[in-house]
Every structure is written in C-alpha cells, then in structure tokens.
C-alpha cells in the first residue's frame, strides 16, 4: 500500500473514531505527567468534550454517502451511523455518572485511568459497528473486552472488584475462544475475512456438507457472542461482575457493551447468514431455517433473567438479572427478524429505550449506595418521603423497565411483541413467554416501588446530588417520557435519516 | 388562531400541575392562578370560535404510533361543534372558579380544589378537541377521574365517598359499552378517525345490524355519562360534592359529554333507524321519568339534579328524532341556565346553611340579588316566552313533531308542564311565604359570587336569540354548514300551534305552582296525599336504587360468592402452584449461581454442546 492510496482514502468517515482516540491519548498523557495532587475528576469534562465532539462530527457525517475504506475493512453505512449514535449518547451519560461517582473506597488514585480506558472501550464498540471484515470486527470486540476487564477491576484494593474482574476475564476468554473458533470455520468455508466477499460465497453455497459446517460455525459464533449480551445459559458471569464493578462501569456494561454485542450479532448474522441458503435447494435462507435456536435462547434468557431476579436482595445483582431479561426481549426481535421488516427499527428503538431507563436507574442507585455504603434493596426505603422528585424519576424508570404504557419501555416492548405475530408462522410461544416474563418482572420491579413509597425512611441524611448526576437523571427522565408519548419522534428520525438500511450489505 | 388552539386545554393543565406541586404555600391566592389561566383558555376559545365563523374546519394530526400498516394519530380538530363546546366549557369553568373563590373560602384544601377543577377542565377541553375516537376515549376516562375526585372532595363524609364511588362505577358501566363500540368500529373500518368512519358508514361498508349494535354500544357510553335511564342513579347522589362542582360537572360539562358524543357520532346514528329510535325513546322516557321524581324531592340540589337528568333526556330526544341542531342548541342554553341555577342554589345554601327546601321560605326579601337571579334561571328552564330555554325547547318539540313521533312528542309536552311546575315549586318554596328557617342572620353572598351569576343570567336570557323562528337561524345554519346531508336541516319547521301550546303548558305549570305553593289556594295534597303509595314510590325515586340493590346487587353478590370459591380453590390452587414453581425455579437458578467460575464455564460449554447436538442429530431440520 503506497502513500497515495493512503491519502486517497476518505478519512473523514472515521472522524468520530479519531476524535475519541485523540481524546483518550491526551487523557493518558495528562494523567501520566500531571502532579499527583491534581484532582483527576476534572478529566471527566475533557472526556465528555471529546464524546460530544465525536457526536457532533457523527451528525455532520449523516449526509455522507456510504463509504468503505481501508480495503473494505471500515464501512460507514446507515447501520453504523444509527448505532454509533446510541453508543455515543450512552457514553456521554455514563461519563457524567462517573464524574459524580464517590465510592467509599478505591478509584481515587485510578480515576484518570478510568476515563481513558472508558474511551478505548467506547472506541472498540464504535469500530465494531463500522467493521467490514472479521478482523476489524474482532479487534474492536477485543478492544472493548480488554478495556472492560480493567474497568471492572479498577478499584484495585477492593476484594469484590478484583474477584469480578478475574471472573470477567476468564468468562470473556471462554467467549472469545468460542467466537474465534466459529470465525475460523467461517474463514475455512469461504476463504475470506471480508464480510461482503464471504456473504457472496456463502450465498452460493448449496453443498449440504458445507452447510453443515456453516451451521457449526453459526452456533459457535452465536454462543460466543451470547456471552457479550449475557444471554442464558451464558449469562452467569453477569451478576457476579455487576456486583463487584463500580456503578458507572455497571451502567457501561449493561448498556453500551450490550449494544455493542447486539451490533456485532446483527452485523454477522445479517451479512452472512441472511443470504446463505438454509437447505440444498436454496428455498429457505439460513436464518429463517435456524431461528428456532435463537428463539430458544431468547425464551430461556427471559425466563431465567426474570425468575432469578425475584430472589435478589442486592440492587446491582437484581439489575444484572433484569438486564439479562431485557437481552432476552431483544433476542426475540432478532429471532423474529422484527417481524421480517422492522428489525433495525425495533432493536434500535429498544436499545435507546433501555439506555434511557437503565442509566436513569443506575444513576439513582449510584447516588443512594454511595451515600449509605450499601447496595441492599433497603436503601430505597422511604425515598418517596426523603426526596419526592428523585422518587418520581425512579418510579418512571421502573415503570418503563416494566413496560407500562406511557413510557418508552412500553413502546419498545410493543414493537418486539407485535413482531412475533407478523411473521409467518407467528412465534406465539415466544410471545407467551415474553408476556409471562413481563408479568413476573412486575413482582420485583413493583417490589422496589413498595420500598420507595411504603417503607419507613431508612436514613434522614439529606440527599445531595451533584449537578452531573442530576443532568443524567433529567435527560433520562425526559427521554423516557417523551419517547413513550411520541415514539414517532425517534422512529421518524430514524426513517428520515437512514431509510430502510438498504446499504447494509456491501453494495458492490 | 386555530392553529394555537391546542393551548386551550394546556392552561388548565398548568393550573393543575402548579397547584398540586406548590399550592399549599399560596392557599387562597391559588385561586387567582386558576382563574387567570382559565381566563386565558376562555379568551383563546372565544378567538377560535370567532375565527371558525369565517374559516373552514381546522384539523392537525401527527402520527403518534405506527403499528404495521396502521397509523394511529393524535392531534386536535376545530369544527363548529368543537368550537362552540370549547367556549361553553371554558366559560362555565371560568365562572365557576370565580364563584368558588367566595364559596369555598376558608376551606382547608382550597388549592387542591382548584387543582382538581383545573384537571377536570383540562380533560373536558381535551375531550371536546379530540380528532379521533381513541383520543376521545382517553379524555373520556380522564373526565371520569376528574369528576370522581371532585364529587369525593369532602372525602371525610361517608356519603360523599359513596357518591364518588357510585358515580365512577355507574359511568364505568357505560364506558365499557363505549369501549366495545369503539373497538368494533376500528375492527370494521380500520380507523379511529371520524372522517374515515363516516365515509365507511356512508359507503355502506358496515352491515346495518352491526351498525346498530355499534351505535347502541356507543350510546350506552353516553347513557352512563349523561345520566340517562337506567344509569341515572349516580347523578343525584353526586350532589354530595361542593355546589360549584355540581354547576360545572352536572350542568354544563361532563353530563353534556354524552350528548356531545352522540352529536359527534351523529352520522353513524343516522345510518341506523333502530339506533336513532333507541336514543329518542331513552331520552323521552328519561325526561318524563326524572321530571316526575323532581316533583317531590325536598333537597334543592336534588331537584336540580333530577331536572338536569330530565333536560339531558330532552337533548337525547332531540338527537334521536334527527334534530341535531335542536339538541346542540338546548345543550348550550341548558349549560347556561342550569349552571346559573346551581350557583344560585349554592348562594342560597351559603346563606342559610341547609339544603332542605322545607326549612327555607321567605328569602325573596332577604336575598335581594340571588332571588331575581334564581327567578331568571327558573323562567328560562320553564320555557317562559322570550328566554333562552323557550327557543331551544321549542326546537326540540318541533323536531319530535316533524319526525312523526307523536307519543314522544306528547311525553315531551307533559314533561315541559312538569318542568315548569316543579321548578316553580322549588322557587316558591325557597323564596315565597314565611321564613321556616332557624337562621336569623341571612346575608347576601359576596359580589365575587354574584358576578358569575349575573353573566350566566344574561346569557340565560339572550343566548336563545341566535336561533329563533323570527330573527333567523344563525346557529343552525352555521352548525350544519357544509354537512347538510349528514346533519340534517338547520331548523325544524312545524305548525305554529306547537309554540303556543308550549307557552300554554309552561304558564299552566307556573300557575299551578303559584296557586299551590305561593297563594296556597290549592292544598298541597290535592292530587295525592303525602303518605299515599304513589307518593312514596316517587319519593323513593321509583325504588330504582333498591331494585338495583336487590336484583343486581344480590345477583352480583351471589355470583361473586360463587366466584370467590372458584378463586379460592381452583384459581388460588393454580396460582400457588405457579408461584411456588416459579419460586422453586428461582431457587434452583440462584443455587446454580455459586460464584464458581469453573462451574459457569462448564454450564456454558454444556449449553453449546446441547445446541450443537440438537443441530447435529436433527441434521439441521428442526424448525
């Protein structure tokens, strides 16, 4: 590759990534050389500035035509733009959370590291949305994973944090190994790592033997990635890791890391397995034929997530299981292909909804747990009397998570739910499981509200909210209600900007 | 201006939110917030109405939600009926809020009262502006909530609590009918939009049988809200609420919502002869039925409540006999004079601290303002010539005659006689003769309470002149403009003797009341004695409540006992099985969650293996 080809690339397409990378580098240098007494908390604003700049540059890229640079390894298509929007929005909120994070122990001396590791993790996720081949996809995935391992264990002297980090590394290793094994099969049958090329090769594959190997590869990739989104039975790391990790990191894992997981699943499945034939006649495509397995995992995830959440007394563990259940709902959308037409809209909207309500909930939890030093459910007791506004916000988030009409969560769930009926034949069992799971979830969600409104006040310490945290809560609250009442605001935006995501699979 | 009409319901909503959050600090000052914001609403409504005279219907909707191919919209619409209703609702609400400032003075939960008034006004205005049935239903329910809160405002009084509950439940029964009707309509036409529904109806896309069913179901919703027989029993009990609330809810707005619903869906009703007949007969029967009960009631507010039911029956009768204009016209005039009567009654109660008319009397001299105001309201409702009620009632009689329903026409004529009689019975009992009260110091109400009554009295006198046989039928022409085919004629022509007869019966009623209660020339029990059987039947409101209690009540109790056993043993057993199995599952699940990473890895690999084995064994043919 000579200099001229390098220059001929349309580097503007990578602007958001460059900004994040640059900010991470500046942060790491500052952290290294600035004197020890300098309060690293201020670095958060620098990180936030970087994220906002990246966000703005992403918006300016909306009018950009779909390009594929670096010999088709980096694509900027509608899919990438839409999901980067969610990643950057979520990252901005989480940075604000982290700025306000005041744990009883740890983090002080490593706060600087936190911010740039956070940015590199974000960078990994962004690369994943844009990758055009399996190498960049994998590099992005590993960048995200490795950064997250450290983030989880960033409270170096906290035993639980260490344990969480260790467990995360081991489970992550297992997942990476399985994914990579599956990917190597795919390389074996197609002889390429470029998604576009692989897609074309696989579409023409009518040999039964090869299809069989393709099936094995499919399962291994699916299982490997199921770790990332914490789908059952590959979810078991999640509660332990969530419990030990600092709250902003938990918010990061449950929202951004999960979004990245779904991004990579959609990238691989839609570009490779949607066009691949499912039988030797080519009458069915591969996904259509094998979506029963995804549906099975989705159902299991919903059941396990909701049922085990019932028994949790620790808030972080409870929301770990709740986030597992939500991953299950999202997998339903993947299994039914969003009713055949609306997959992207459905998943995108649900991730947006989940981002708003979940980060909102974690903001409240962070506030209360850092003040009481406990993470037990009982810290919510009497919140309604102590701080009515906070209680109202928390209630809205919980209602949204439970999927009560008038909130974003309801619309998101409704879209997925309707998707199960539109397909032929309808996924009625899956719809039934979804309903049952939702009903079970009412028990633990409303149990939290009982604590908030009907239990005696736990402590009368005045709740002080840092401005960053209240900003997060307000943004999440407004979003949760706004998109619950006028969901078309978001959906119309998506349609107007990105149409039907027709540029998803390599256009050449 | 019409494009800004969405602000009209927003103002009262702001009242509600502001007063709810920080009303306690302001106490009585909170009233100003309510009054000013409602004034803004009223002015805006007035401007919208004036603009609507010149310009065509304005409608704006946004896609609220798209599910598959169906677009659900939200927005607002300003057509003739809406614009008129907006003005009526915001005006009466404004006047009631001004009046309440005096009436509710010293009440501990003063700001809460205004907050509720704001909420109710918001819901009612929203209902009126709704451009489709779904949105209408949404606000319909909010109106129900608002009235529940207001009727039960004195929640520490057992009767008020019961009345609020009763009102809520009785109207809910109607709401279920409405909901089913709306759903059926959506099923048939695939839309909630009025325009599309009417098009489908006109094009004959719905079979007549189905159409009748839908129209009757929707009418059941109107029956509940407008207190028509047999769902009327909640309205008299709802008088337990504060009197200004009765003026707002039970005279001008909420009870009119049922009439409004039928008027809005009028083209649908027109398409089914049976449905129209149901509406007319229900209305006509309710009118005379409620009027007969009003003859013997001794509580001033209850007399007014039954008179409201009776008048609403009149409106339904008009609509059912294809008198669209007549029904809407009477809705408007009734809103004014009945609100006036309620407020004046409130003023009397305020002065003398009782609602029992047996304990009043001789107040004409002592309440120098309230007396004449009450008289104006009474004359208007009795159909005294040249006042507003005279013109609107005349339209209704014409409409019934034109339609050829001679039986209903006769009922209506008898009802107008009864109306004039019982209203003047009420008037003379309160104001004529000797004082029977134990209160010596009777003071006229403060001017802040009198002012709204003056406005209403003025309207009760003049509002009839926008639709008269002599000076033109301005209201009717405007209401049906562009929709002559759908809504019928702007004016009903009938024989002239009808008008003379109407005047005659109303004067006869007044005269009879005068002879019996003012001059006492005719003994009060000349027709039937106070303890005769018929009297008791009427006094007990035909035992409707008791009938409900003994039939529906016991039937439901028996049924519920039966169900409770099913619940206890079958459902309960099922549920405990389900919950215990879910709990068991949870226990097993959390037991597996040991914290041992090696075990996590093992389960993960096991999961992968199971998936792969199934795939391998079925050869990928599992579907």
Interface residues (C-beta under 8 A of the other chain):
Chain A: X166 X167 X170 X171 X174 X178 X211 X212 X215 X216 X219 X220 X223 X227 X233 X234 X236 X237 X239 X240 X278 X289 X290 X292 X293 X303 X304 X307 X308 X310 X311 X312 X339 X411 X414 X418 X422 X440 X486 X487 X488 X491 X492
Chain B: X62 X63 X64 X65 X66 X67 X68 X74 X582 X583 X585 X586 X587 X589 X590 X592 X593 X595 X597 X599 X600 X601 X603 X604 X605 X606 X607 X608 X611 X612 X614 X615 X619 X620 X622 X623
